[in-house]
Amino acid sequence: MKPVISGAKALLLGAALGLAACGEAPQSAEERAAIIAAAETRVPDDPILAEKYERACQACHADPENTAPLSGDSRAWTSRLEARGADGLLQSTLNGFEGMPPLGACPDCGMDDFKKLIAFMAGDTK
């Protein structure tokens, strides 16, 4: 009789194989803590953009308990950029996505603001 792998074990095995296939090591606790600390304090250099970021984006993109990718977490943003592209992320911002409201809760942001804010959160330090 062949041994049977339970559903939970099969799921864990599949996840482990998926990570191994990607060649990407799991994030360490120290790496995660550093990303969280950086997300909680980083703001764009431009004061007008910084005000918009702090008012509309930071509450979710600096909260590790939220499902939004953390600001500056290049690993999280890269996978989203690869999956949807910059235009796809912009459309998600404009239309809303999961818990994010339409216009990313920034009704006074223009298209250029949105593009700059996405680039900043994805890892651009400006």
DSSP file (Angstrom, degrees, kcal/mol; ACC not computed):
  #  RESIDUE AA STRUCTURE BP1 BP2  ACC     N-H-->O    O-->H-N    N-H-->O    O-->H-N    TCO  KAPPA ALPHA  PHI   PSI    X-CA   Y-CA   Z-CA
    1    1 A M              0   0    0      0, 0.0     0, 0.0     0, 0.0     0, 0.0   0.000 360.0 360.0 360.0 132.1    0.0    0.0    0.0
    2    2 A K        -     0   0    0      1,-0.1     2,-0.1     0, 0.0     0, 0.0  -0.539 360.0-109.3 -78.4 143.1    1.4    3.4   -1.0
    3    3 A P        -     0   0    0      0, 0.0     2,-0.5     0, 0.0    -1,-0.1  -0.470  31.4-136.8 -69.5 145.4    1.6    6.1    1.7
    4    4 A V        -     0   0    0     -2,-0.1     2,-0.5     0, 0.0     0, 0.0  -0.873   6.0-138.9-105.8 133.9   -0.9    8.9    1.3
    5    5 A I        -     0   0    0     -2,-0.5     5,-0.0     1,-0.0     0, 0.0  -0.803  24.8-124.8 -91.6 127.6    0.1   12.5    1.8
    6    6 A S     >  -     0   0    0     -2,-0.5     4,-2.6     1,-0.1     5,-0.2  -0.212  24.5-106.9 -66.1 162.5   -2.5   14.5    3.7
    7    7 A G  H  > S+     0   0    0      1,-0.2     4,-2.3     2,-0.2     5,-0.1   0.895 119.8  49.1 -57.4 -43.6   -3.9   17.7    2.1
    8    8 A A  H  > S+     0   0    0      2,-0.2     4,-2.4     1,-0.2    -1,-0.2   0.912 112.4  47.5 -66.0 -42.2   -2.0   19.9    4.5
    9    9 A K  H  > S+     0   0    0      1,-0.2     4,-2.7     2,-0.2    -2,-0.2   0.904 111.8  50.6 -65.9 -39.8    1.3   18.1    3.9
   10   10 A A  H  X S+     0   0    0     -4,-2.6     4,-2.6     2,-0.2    -2,-0.2   0.897 110.3  50.3 -63.9 -39.8    0.8   18.2    0.2
   11   11 A L  H  X S+     0   0    0     -4,-2.3     4,-2.3    -5,-0.2    -2,-0.2   0.928 112.6  45.8 -64.5 -45.2    0.1   22.0    0.4
   12   12 A L  H  X S+     0   0    0     -4,-2.4     4,-2.5     2,-0.2    -2,-0.2   0.906 113.1  50.1 -63.7 -42.0    3.2   22.6    2.4
   13   13 A L  H  X S+     0   0    0     -4,-2.7     4,-2.6     1,-0.2    -2,-0.2   0.915 110.7  49.7 -62.8 -43.2    5.3   20.4    0.1
   14   14 A G  H  X S+     0   0    0     -4,-2.6     4,-2.4     2,-0.2    -2,-0.2   0.901 111.1  49.1 -62.7 -41.3    4.0   22.3   -2.9
   15   15 A A  H  X S+     0   0    0     -4,-2.3     4,-2.3     2,-0.2    -2,-0.2   0.920 111.8  48.6 -64.6 -43.1    4.8   25.6   -1.3
   16   16 A A  H  X S+     0   0    0     -4,-2.5     4,-2.4     1,-0.2    -2,-0.2   0.913 113.0  47.1 -63.6 -42.9    8.3   24.5   -0.5
   17   17 A L  H  X S+     0   0    0     -4,-2.6     4,-2.5     2,-0.2    -1,-0.2   0.885 110.2  53.7 -65.9 -38.0    8.9   23.2   -4.0
   18   18 A G  H  X S+     0   0    0     -4,-2.4     4,-1.4     2,-0.2    -2,-0.2   0.913 110.8  45.8 -62.5 -42.8    7.5   26.4   -5.4
   19   19 A L  H  X>S+     0   0    0     -4,-2.3     5,-1.1     2,-0.2     4,-0.9   0.907 113.0  49.9 -66.3 -41.3    9.9   28.5   -3.4
   20   20 A A  H ><5S+     0   0    0     -4,-2.4     3,-0.6     1,-0.2    -2,-0.2   0.893 108.1  53.7 -64.4 -38.2   12.8   26.3   -4.3
   21   21 A A  H 3<5S+     0   0    0     -4,-2.5    -1,-0.2     1,-0.2    -2,-0.2   0.833 105.9  53.0 -66.5 -31.0   11.9   26.5   -7.9
   22   22 A C  H 3<5S-     0   0    0     -4,-1.4    -1,-0.2    -5,-0.2    -2,-0.2   0.685 103.3-133.6 -76.7 -17.3   12.0   30.2   -7.8
   23   23 A G  T <<5 +     0   0    0     -4,-0.9     2,-0.6    -3,-0.6    -3,-0.2   0.656  62.3 132.0  74.2  14.7   15.4   30.2   -6.3
   24   24 A E      < -     0   0    0     -5,-1.1    -1,-0.2     3,-0.0    -2,-0.2  -0.890  53.0-136.7-107.1 121.9   14.3   32.7   -3.7
   25   25 A A        -     0   0    0     -2,-0.6     3,-0.1     1,-0.1    -5,-0.0  -0.444  32.9 -97.3 -72.4 146.5   15.2   32.0   -0.1
   26   26 A P        -     0   0    0      0, 0.0     2,-0.2     0, 0.0    -1,-0.1  -0.289  47.1 -97.0 -60.2 150.2   12.5   32.7    2.5
   27   27 A Q        -     0   0    0     -3,-0.1     2,-0.1     1,-0.1    -3,-0.0  -0.510  39.0-130.3 -71.1 131.8   12.7   36.1    4.2
   28   28 A S     >  -     0   0    0     -2,-0.2     4,-2.5     1,-0.1     5,-0.2  -0.376  20.6-111.7 -78.0 162.9   14.5   35.9    7.6
   29   29 A A  H  > S+     0   0    0      1,-0.2     4,-2.4     2,-0.2     5,-0.1   0.863 119.9  52.4 -61.2 -36.1   12.9   37.4   10.7
   30   30 A E  H  > S+     0   0    0      2,-0.2     4,-2.1     1,-0.2    -1,-0.2   0.909 109.1  48.4 -67.8 -42.0   15.7   40.0   10.7
   31   31 A E  H  > S+     0   0    0      2,-0.2     4,-2.2     1,-0.2    -2,-0.2   0.928 112.7  48.8 -62.1 -45.1   15.1   41.0    7.0
   32   32 A R  H  X S+     0   0    0     -4,-2.5     4,-2.4     1,-0.2    -2,-0.2   0.916 110.3  50.9 -62.0 -44.0   11.4   41.3    7.7
   33   33 A A  H  X S+     0   0    0     -4,-2.4     4,-2.5     1,-0.2    -1,-0.2   0.889 110.6  49.3 -61.8 -39.8   12.0   43.4   10.8
   34   34 A A  H  X S+     0   0    0     -4,-2.1     4,-2.2     2,-0.2    -1,-0.2   0.890 110.8  49.7 -67.0 -39.5   14.3   45.8    8.8
   35   35 A I  H  X S+     0   0    0     -4,-2.2     4,-2.6     2,-0.2    -2,-0.2   0.912 112.2  48.1 -64.9 -42.9   11.7   46.1    6.1
   36   36 A I  H  X S+     0   0    0     -4,-2.4     4,-2.0     2,-0.2    -2,-0.2   0.933 111.6  49.3 -63.6 -46.4    9.0   46.9    8.6
   37   37 A A  H  X S+     0   0    0     -4,-2.5     4,-0.6     1,-0.2    -1,-0.2   0.901 113.7  46.4 -60.8 -41.4   11.2   49.5   10.4
   38   38 A A  H >X S+     0   0    0     -4,-2.2     4,-2.2     1,-0.2     3,-1.0   0.916 110.3  52.8 -67.3 -42.6   12.1   51.2    7.1
   39   39 A A  H 3< S+     0   0    0     -4,-2.6    -1,-0.2     1,-0.3    -2,-0.2   0.846 104.8  56.6 -61.7 -34.3    8.4   51.2    5.9
   40   40 A E  H 3< S+     0   0    0     -4,-2.0    -1,-0.3     1,-0.2    -2,-0.2   0.703 119.9  27.9 -71.3 -19.5    7.3   52.9    9.1
   41   41 A T  H << S+     0   0    0     -3,-1.0    -2,-0.2    -4,-0.6    -1,-0.2   0.606  91.5 104.6-119.4 -15.8    9.7   55.8    8.6
   42   42 A R     <  +     0   0    0     -4,-2.2    29,-0.1    29,-0.1    83,-0.0  -0.469  37.4 166.7 -78.6 141.4   10.4   56.3    4.9
   43   43 A V        -     0   0    0     -2,-0.2     7,-0.1    82,-0.1     8,-0.1  -0.970  42.4 -88.1-142.7 154.6    8.7   59.2    3.0
   44   44 A P        -     0   0    0      0, 0.0    82,-0.1     0, 0.0     6,-0.1  -0.271  31.5-126.6 -61.5 152.4    9.4   60.7   -0.5
   45   45 A D  S    S+     0   0    0     81,-0.2    81,-0.1    80,-0.2    80,-0.0   0.867  90.4  86.0 -67.5 -37.5   11.9   63.5   -0.7
   46   46 A D  S  > S-     0   0    0     80,-0.9     4,-2.9     1,-0.2     5,-0.2  -0.523  76.0-145.2 -68.2 122.0    9.5   65.8   -2.4
   47   47 A P  H  > S+     0   0    0      0, 0.0     4,-2.0     0, 0.0    -1,-0.2   0.841  96.9  49.1 -62.2 -34.9    7.5   67.6    0.4
   48   48 A I  H  > S+     0   0    0      2,-0.2     4,-1.8     1,-0.2     5,-0.1   0.932 115.3  43.7 -69.6 -44.5    4.3   67.8   -1.6
   49   49 A L  H  > S+     0   0    0      1,-0.2     4,-2.8     2,-0.2    -1,-0.2   0.881 111.3  55.7 -65.5 -37.8    4.5   64.1   -2.5
   50   50 A A  H  X S+     0   0    0     -4,-2.9     4,-3.0     2,-0.2     5,-0.2   0.905 106.2  50.8 -61.0 -42.0    5.5   63.3    1.1
   51   51 A E  H  X S+     0   0    0     -4,-2.0     4,-2.0     2,-0.2    -1,-0.2   0.923 112.5  45.9 -62.6 -43.7    2.4   65.0    2.4
   52   52 A K  H  X>S+     0   0    0     -4,-1.8     4,-2.8     2,-0.2     5,-0.5   0.910 113.7  49.3 -65.9 -41.7    0.2   63.0    0.0
   53   53 A Y  I  X>S+     0   0    0     -4,-2.8     5,-2.7     1,-0.2     4,-2.2   0.946 112.2  47.3 -60.8 -49.6    2.0   59.7    0.8
   54   54 A E  I  <5S+     0   0    0     -4,-3.0     5,-0.3     1,-0.2    -1,-0.2   0.856 118.8  41.6 -62.8 -34.8    1.6   60.3    4.6
   55   55 A R  I  <5S+     0   0    0     -4,-2.0    -2,-0.2    -5,-0.2    -1,-0.2   0.871 131.6  17.6 -79.8 -39.2   -2.0   61.2    4.3
   56   56 A A  I  <5S+     0   0    0     -4,-2.8    -3,-0.2    -5,-0.2    -2,-0.2   0.747 131.4  24.8-110.4 -27.4   -3.2   58.6    1.7
   57   57 A C  I >X<S+     0   0    0     -4,-2.2     4,-2.6    -5,-0.5     3,-1.0   0.803 100.3  70.8-111.0 -39.4   -0.7   55.7    1.5
   58   58 A Q  H 3><S+     0   0    0     -5,-2.7     4,-1.3     1,-0.3    -4,-0.1   0.818  87.1  65.5 -59.8 -38.2    1.4   55.3    4.6
   59   59 A A  H 34 S+     0   0    0     -5,-0.3    -1,-0.3     1,-0.2    -2,-0.1   0.876 118.9  24.1 -54.9 -39.1   -1.4   54.0    6.9
   60   60 A C  H X4 S+     0   0    0     -3,-1.0     3,-1.1    -4,-0.1     6,-0.2   0.849 122.3  52.2 -93.4 -39.4   -1.7   50.8    4.9
   61   61 A H  H 3< S+     0   0    0     -4,-2.6    10,-3.5     1,-0.2    -2,-0.2   0.364 113.7  44.4 -85.9   7.0    1.8   50.5    3.2
   62   62 A A  T 3< S+     0   0    0     -4,-1.3    -1,-0.2    -5,-0.2    -2,-0.1   0.211  92.8  93.7-125.0  10.6    3.7   50.9    6.5
   63   63 A D    X   -     0   0    0     -3,-1.1     3,-1.9     1,-0.1     5,-0.2  -0.902  56.5-163.0-109.2 108.4    1.5   48.5    8.5
   64   64 A P  T 3  S+     0   0    0      0, 0.0    -1,-0.1     0, 0.0     6,-0.1   0.667  90.0  62.1 -66.2 -14.3    2.8   44.9    8.6
   65   65 A E  T 3  S+     0   0    0     -3,-0.0     2,-0.1     2,-0.0    -5,-0.0   0.583  91.9  83.8 -83.9  -9.9   -0.6   43.6    9.7
   66   66 A N  S <  S-     0   0    0     -3,-1.9     4,-0.1    -6,-0.2    -6,-0.0  -0.472  82.5-128.9 -88.6 161.9   -2.2   44.9    6.5
   67   67 A T  S    S+     0   0    0     -2,-0.1    -1,-0.1     2,-0.1     3,-0.1   0.545  76.7 107.3 -88.1  -6.6   -2.2   42.9    3.3
   68   68 A A  S    S-     0   0    0     -8,-0.2     2,-0.1    -5,-0.2    -2,-0.1  -0.433  84.8-100.3 -69.0 144.0   -0.8   45.9    1.3
   69   69 A P        -     0   0    0      0, 0.0    -1,-0.1     0, 0.0     2,-0.1  -0.442  44.6-108.3 -64.9 137.5    2.8   45.5    0.2
   70   70 A L    >   -     0   0    0     -2,-0.1     3,-2.1     1,-0.1    -8,-0.2  -0.384  35.8 -99.2 -69.3 142.3    5.1   47.5    2.5
   71   71 A S  T 3  S+     0   0    0    -10,-3.5    51,-0.2     1,-0.3    50,-0.1  -0.419 110.0  14.3 -60.5 126.3    6.7   50.6    1.2
   72   72 A G  T 3  S+     0   0    0     49,-3.3     2,-1.7     1,-0.2    -1,-0.3   0.365  85.0 130.9  88.3  -4.8   10.2   49.8    0.2
   73   73 A D    <>  -     0   0    0     -3,-2.1     4,-2.3    48,-0.3     3,-0.5  -0.609  33.9-177.2 -82.1  85.9    9.8   46.0    0.2
   74   74 A S  H  > S+     0   0    0     -2,-1.7     4,-2.9     1,-0.2     5,-0.2   0.815  76.4  58.8 -58.1 -32.5   11.3   45.4   -3.2
   75   75 A R  H  > S+     0   0    0      2,-0.2     4,-1.6     1,-0.2    -1,-0.2   0.940 109.9  42.0 -62.6 -47.1   10.6   41.7   -3.0
   76   76 A A  H  > S+     0   0    0     -3,-0.5     4,-1.3     1,-0.2    -2,-0.2   0.901 118.7  45.2 -67.5 -41.2    6.8   42.3   -2.6
   77   77 A W  H  X S+     0   0    0     -4,-2.3     4,-2.9     2,-0.2     5,-0.2   0.877 107.6  57.5 -72.6 -37.5    6.7   45.0   -5.2
   78   78 A T  H  X S+     0   0    0     -4,-2.9     4,-2.7    -5,-0.3     5,-0.2   0.917 105.7  50.0 -59.9 -43.7    8.8   43.2   -7.8
   79   79 A S  H  X S+     0   0    0     -4,-1.6     4,-1.8    -5,-0.2    -1,-0.2   0.883 113.1  46.8 -64.4 -35.9    6.4   40.2   -7.8
   80   80 A R  H  X>S+     0   0    0     -4,-1.3     4,-3.0     2,-0.2     5,-0.6   0.908 112.4  49.3 -70.7 -41.7    3.5   42.6   -8.3
   81   81 A L  H  X5S+     0   0    0     -4,-2.9     4,-1.8     1,-0.2    -2,-0.2   0.896 112.3  48.8 -63.3 -39.9    5.3   44.5  -11.0
   82   82 A E  H  <5S+     0   0    0     -4,-2.7    -1,-0.2    -5,-0.2    -2,-0.2   0.882 116.6  42.6 -66.6 -37.6    6.2   41.3  -12.8
   83   83 A A  H  <5S+     0   0    0     -4,-1.8    -2,-0.2    -5,-0.2    -1,-0.2   0.895 136.1  10.0 -76.8 -40.8    2.6   40.0  -12.6
   84   84 A R  H  X5S-     0   0    0     -4,-3.0     4,-0.9    -5,-0.1    -3,-0.2   0.588  94.2-135.9-118.4 -14.6    0.7   43.2  -13.5
   85   85 A G  H  X< -     0   0    0     -4,-1.8     4,-2.1    -5,-0.6     5,-0.2   0.057  40.5 -69.4  74.9 167.4    3.2   45.7  -14.7
   86   86 A A  H  > S+     0   0    0      1,-0.2     4,-2.3     2,-0.2    -1,-0.2   0.885 135.8  51.9 -62.1 -39.8    3.4   49.4  -13.8
   87   87 A D  H  > S+     0   0    0      1,-0.2     4,-2.5     2,-0.2    -1,-0.2   0.875 108.0  52.0 -65.9 -36.4    0.2   50.1  -15.8
   88   88 A G  H  X S+     0   0    0     -4,-0.9     4,-2.1     2,-0.2    -1,-0.2   0.898 110.1  47.9 -65.9 -40.4   -1.6   47.3  -14.0
   89   89 A L  H  X S+     0   0    0     -4,-2.1     4,-2.0     2,-0.2    -2,-0.2   0.895 111.2  51.5 -66.8 -38.5   -0.6   48.7  -10.6
   90   90 A L  H  X S+     0   0    0     -4,-2.3     4,-2.6     2,-0.2    -2,-0.2   0.924 109.6  49.6 -62.5 -43.8   -1.7   52.2  -11.7
   91   91 A Q  H  X S+     0   0    0     -4,-2.5     4,-2.8     1,-0.2     5,-0.3   0.885 108.6  53.1 -63.2 -38.3   -5.1   50.8  -12.8
   92   92 A S  H  X S+     0   0    0     -4,-2.1     4,-1.8     2,-0.2    12,-0.2   0.890 110.7  47.9 -62.0 -38.7   -5.4   49.1   -9.4
   93   93 A T  H  < S+     0   0    0     -4,-2.0    10,-1.5     2,-0.2    11,-1.0   0.930 114.8  44.4 -67.3 -45.6   -4.7   52.4   -7.7
   94   94 A L  H  < S+     0   0    0     -4,-2.6     9,-0.3     8,-0.2    -2,-0.2   0.896 125.6  31.3 -66.8 -40.8   -7.2   54.2   -9.9
   95   95 A N  H  < S-     0   0    0     -4,-2.8    -1,-0.2     7,-0.2    -2,-0.2   0.612 113.6-110.8 -94.0 -14.5  -10.0   51.6   -9.6
   96   96 A G     <  -     0   0    0     -4,-1.8     2,-0.3     5,-0.3    -1,-0.2   0.049  25.9-140.1  91.7 150.7   -9.3   50.3   -6.1
   97   97 A F  B >   -A  100   0A   0      3,-1.5     3,-3.0    -4,-0.1     2,-0.1  -0.932  54.5 -47.7-153.3 123.6   -8.0   46.8   -5.3
   98   98 A E  T 3  S-     0   0    0     -2,-0.3    -1,-0.0     1,-0.3     0, 0.0  -0.321 131.8  -5.3  49.1-115.7   -9.0   44.5   -2.5
   99   99 A G  T 3  S+     0   0    0     -2,-0.1    -1,-0.3    -3,-0.1   -31,-0.0   0.564 113.8  99.2 -84.1  -7.2   -8.9   46.8    0.6
  100  100 A M  B <  S-A   97   0A   0     -3,-3.0    -3,-1.5     1,-0.1     3,-0.1  -0.671  71.2-133.5 -83.8 127.8   -7.5   49.8   -1.2
  101  101 A P    >   -     0   0    0      0, 0.0     3,-1.8     0, 0.0    -5,-0.3  -0.317  38.5 -76.2 -73.4 161.3  -10.2   52.3   -2.2
  102  102 A P  G >  S+     0   0    0      0, 0.0     3,-1.2     0, 0.0    -8,-0.2  -0.257 122.0  20.0 -54.2 144.9  -10.4   53.9   -5.7
  103  103 A L  G >  S-     0   0    0    -10,-1.5     3,-2.5    -9,-0.3    -9,-0.2   0.639 120.5 -90.9  63.9  17.8   -7.7   56.6   -6.2
  104  104 A G  G <  S-     0   0    0     -3,-1.8    -1,-0.2   -11,-1.0   -10,-0.1   0.780  75.1 -65.3  54.6  28.9   -5.8   55.1   -3.3
  105  105 A A  G <  S+     0   0    0     -3,-1.2    -1,-0.3   -12,-0.2    -2,-0.1   0.736 117.8 109.9  64.1  24.8   -7.6   57.4   -0.9
  106  106 A C    X   +     0   0    0     -3,-2.5     3,-1.8    -4,-0.1    -1,-0.1  -0.668  35.1 168.2-128.0  77.0   -5.9   60.4   -2.6
  107  107 A P  T 3  S+     0   0    0      0, 0.0    -1,-0.1     0, 0.0    -3,-0.1   0.720  78.9  53.8 -65.6 -19.3   -8.6   62.3   -4.5
  108  108 A D  T 3  S+     0   0    0     -3,-0.1     2,-0.3    -5,-0.1   -56,-0.0   0.372  84.9 108.1 -95.9   5.7   -6.3   65.2   -5.1
  109  109 A C    <   -     0   0    0     -3,-1.8     2,-0.2    -6,-0.2    -3,-0.1  -0.633  58.0-148.8 -80.9 138.9   -3.5   63.1   -6.6
  110  110 A G     >  -     0   0    0     -2,-0.3     4,-2.5     1,-0.1     5,-0.2  -0.465  34.4 -93.5 -95.3 175.3   -2.9   63.4  -10.3
  111  111 A M  H  > S+     0   0    0      1,-0.2     4,-2.5     2,-0.2     5,-0.2   0.892 127.6  51.6 -57.4 -42.0   -1.6   60.6  -12.6
  112  112 A D  H  > S+     0   0    0      1,-0.2     4,-2.5     2,-0.2    -1,-0.2   0.898 108.6  51.8 -63.6 -40.1    2.0   61.8  -12.2
  113  113 A D  H  > S+     0   0    0      2,-0.2     4,-2.9     1,-0.2     5,-0.2   0.940 110.1  48.6 -59.8 -47.6    1.5   61.7   -8.4
  114  114 A F  H  X S+     0   0    0     -4,-2.5     4,-2.7     1,-0.2     5,-0.2   0.922 111.7  49.0 -59.8 -44.9    0.2   58.1   -8.5
  115  115 A K  H  X S+     0   0    0     -4,-2.5     4,-2.3     1,-0.2    -1,-0.2   0.913 114.1  45.9 -61.9 -42.8    3.1   57.0  -10.8
  116  116 A K  H  X S+     0   0    0     -4,-2.5     4,-2.6     2,-0.2    -2,-0.2   0.887 112.6  50.2 -67.7 -39.3    5.6   58.6   -8.5
  117  117 A L  H  X S+     0   0    0     -4,-2.9     4,-2.8     2,-0.2     5,-0.2   0.918 111.5  48.0 -66.8 -42.4    4.0   57.2   -5.3
  118  118 A I  H  X S+     0   0    0     -4,-2.7     4,-2.2    -5,-0.2    -2,-0.2   0.939 113.0  48.5 -61.8 -46.0    4.0   53.7   -6.8
  119  119 A A  H  <>S+     0   0    0     -4,-2.3     5,-2.6    -5,-0.2     4,-0.4   0.910 112.3  49.7 -60.7 -42.1    7.6   54.0   -7.8
  120  120 A F  H ><5S+     0   0    0     -4,-2.6     3,-1.6     1,-0.2    -2,-0.2   0.954 112.5  45.4 -61.6 -50.3    8.5   55.3   -4.4
  121  121 A M  H 3<5S+     0   0    0     -4,-2.8   -49,-3.3     1,-0.3   -48,-0.3   0.828 107.1  60.2 -64.8 -29.9    6.8   52.5   -2.6
  122  122 A A  T 3<5S-     0   0    0     -4,-2.2    -1,-0.3    -5,-0.2    -2,-0.2   0.558 136.4 -77.6 -75.8  -6.8    8.3   49.9   -5.0
  123  123 A G  T < 5S+     0   0    0     -3,-1.6     2,-0.3    -4,-0.4    -3,-0.2   0.323  86.5 133.1 132.6  -9.9   11.7   51.0   -3.9
  124  124 A D      < -     0   0    0     -5,-2.6    -1,-0.4    -6,-0.2   -52,-0.0  -0.577  45.1-150.8 -69.5 130.9   12.6   54.3   -5.5
  125  125 A T              0   0    0     -2,-0.3   -80,-0.2     1,-0.2    -1,-0.1   0.462 360.0 360.0 -86.6  -0.3   14.0   56.5   -2.8
  126  126 A K              0   0    0    -82,-0.1   -80,-0.9   -81,-0.1   -81,-0.2   0.464 360.0 360.0 -85.4 360.0   12.9   59.8   -4.3
